Amino acid sequence: MATTAYATELELVRAFALREQNAWDMFGKEYDAGMVDAVRRALGCCGTREEEVDRIAQLLRWRLLRRPQMLSRFDPQRGTLAAFLAGIARRWVRYQLRKPQRRKVRQRALRADVVQPPVWDGLDNIQLKECAAILSPRDRVFFWFMLDPQSNENCRLTPCERQRWHRMRVQIRSHLARQRAD
């Protein structure tokens, strides 16, 4: 497809890389609808839900905006920009649909520098399970690893892990306080 503001599609892609506003406007006018259709086709039976199509298309637009180098592999001799964007959209949908299954829960040892907070004092396993039930599945796995005495290893928590552990403790403390108040 020949573009009006840019002589070739390759020039348009180079303008994407430079984050020119005109290039993004041209993309929105000429290529966005085709990319959304490719997302819808790649979703298959899930493509009938417009909110899911819009969510994934918006994530793809955001990714193209944040990483214009994704378009650097475009070769006009191999096909049109519309076909190239459709291929990116199909791969992006496959990645989005496959992502939850590919996540592996990494087993981490209890860090030696984590002092058991007094919030756990006097709680038996049943109460701990009730506390863990209010956490997300991912936080629940982290919670049980942090409490496992057999996984103790002499290494330190990263700042992100410390923040996560603190957030979980605050969440459980407020849950216990509400239970005791009732």
FENQUI-V5414 format. One record per residue. N is the residue number from 0. D_FIRST is the distance of its C-alpha to the first C-alpha in Angstrom with 2 decimals. Layout:
BEGIN
n=[N,N]
d_first=[D_FIRST,D_FIRST]
END
This chain:
BEGIN
n=[0,1,2,3,4,5,6,7,8,9,10,11,12,13,14,15,16,17,18,19,20,21,22,23,24,25,26,27,28,29,30,31,32,33,34,35,36,37,38,39,40,41,42,43,44,45,46,47,48,49,50,51,52,53,54,55,56,57,58,59,60,61,62,63,64,65,66,67,68,69,70,71,72,73,74,75,76,77,78,79,80,81,82,83,84,85,86,87,88,89,90,91,92,93,94,95,96,97,98,99,100,101,102,103,104,105,106,107,108,109,110,111,112,113,114,115,116,117,118,119,120,121,122,123,124,125,126,127,128,129,130,131,132,133,134,135,136,137,138,139,140,141,142,143,144,145,146,147,148,149,150,151,152,153,154,155,156,157,158,159,160,161,162,163,164,165,166,167,168,169,170,171,172,173,174,175,176,177,178,179,180,181]
d_first=[0.00,3.79,6.37,9.67,12.21,10.98,10.38,8.51,7.53,11.14,12.56,11.26,12.97,15.96,16.19,16.35,19.20,20.92,20.62,19.45,19.56,16.66,14.37,15.82,15.54,11.79,11.73,14.11,12.32,8.77,9.54,13.29,13.75,11.98,14.09,17.12,16.75,16.72,19.81,21.42,21.06,22.34,25.26,26.37,29.42,29.29,25.90,27.85,29.24,26.91,28.77,28.15,24.40,24.33,26.60,24.61,21.24,23.09,24.58,21.24,19.91,23.24,23.05,19.67,21.21,24.44,23.12,19.92,21.03,19.75,16.32,18.04,17.80,14.04,13.80,10.65,13.00,13.61,10.26,6.95,7.73,7.84,10.31,12.07,12.67,13.91,16.25,17.51,18.15,20.09,22.13,22.84,24.14,26.27,27.63,28.50,30.23,32.06,33.09,36.42,37.70,36.97,39.01,42.39,45.35,46.79,50.54,52.05,55.68,57.65,57.81,61.30,60.58,59.94,63.14,63.55,63.57,66.54,64.35,64.80,68.61,70.34,67.30,67.64,64.90,64.50,63.92,61.49,59.54,59.46,58.20,55.52,54.40,53.14,50.76,47.26,47.21,45.88,48.59,51.18,50.67,50.98,54.05,55.90,55.20,56.57,59.72,60.27,63.30,62.82,59.50,61.01,59.68,60.42,57.05,55.68,53.10,49.96,49.62,46.92,49.32,52.18,50.22,49.24,52.87,54.14,51.74,52.90,56.56,56.19,54.53,57.37,60.06,58.95,58.85,62.38,63.61,62.39,64.13,67.36,67.29,67.10]
END
